[in-house]
Amino acid sequence: MKTIYKYQLKITDTQYLEITGFNGFLKVAEQNGNLYLWCIVNKEVNSIYTVEINILGTGNPIIHNTKIHQDSHFDSVLTSNGLVWHVFIN
């Protein structure tokens, strides 16, 4: 059965997330002061999908990570403290 799950993200340059039964990405947003990624998962499928997530704030240089490019941009989030985080999925 497919279900929507959320995964808390760290606000850091690069992180890896393992998603069991991954079926698709939906949205990144702030909730209660934290950044979350919502995905569709199928818990009847036991395969684990590992995804690399890169998060950059507006004004930060992209030079340090060559995997960050326009095609890998997934979402941008304006947080309640006024910062904007740009999320790239590889």
N, C-alpha and C positions, 0 to 999 in steps of 0.2 A: 504494500500500500504506500502510495506517495504521500508525503507530509512536508510541511514547511518547517524548517529548523533554523535557529539563529546561532551564530558563533561569535563570541566576543573577539575583537581584534585588538592587538596592542598597537599603540601609535609609535611605530618604529620603522626604520627604513625597509627591512626585509624580515618576513616571517613565513613559516610553512604551516599549513593547516591540513590536517587529515580528515577527510569527510567520507564516512561509510555510506555506501549506496547513493553517491552523488548523482543528481539528475539535472541540475542547472542552477545558475546564479540568478538571484532576483534583485537585490538592493543592498546598498550600504547606507546606514544612517546612524545618527546619535540617538541613544535611548538612556535616560537617567545618567547622563554625563559620560557614558561609554560609547565606543564605536562598535557596531555589530554588522555582520554580513548575514543576510538571509538567503537560504538555498532551498531548493526542492531536493528531497532525499527519498530513496526507496529503501526502507529498512528490511525489506525482504531480500535485498541484494547485499551480499557480504563483502563485495569488493571495496577497497579503500582507495580513494582518489586523493593524491597529495598535490596541493596547489601552492605556488609561490605568490605571495602578496607583498607588493611594495607600496608604501604610503609616504607621500611627500607633502609637506606644507607649501602653501603659496610662497614664492620667493626663495625657496631652497634650490640649490643647484642639482641638476640631473646628471652631471658628469660622472659621479661615483658609481652609477649603475647603468650599464649599457643595455639592460633588458627593458628599461623604461622608454617607451615610445608611444606615440598617439594610438596605434592599433591595439595596445594592451590596456589602454585606459578603460576602466569599468564604470567608475562613479566618482563624483566629487561631493563632499559633505561640508556644509556650513554649520559649525557647531555653536552651541549656545554662548560660548565665550568669545565668539567672533572669529575664530580661526577657521581656515578652510583646508581640508585634507583631501588630497587627490589619490585615489586608489587604483593601482594597476595590477592586473591579474595575468600571470604567466603560467 
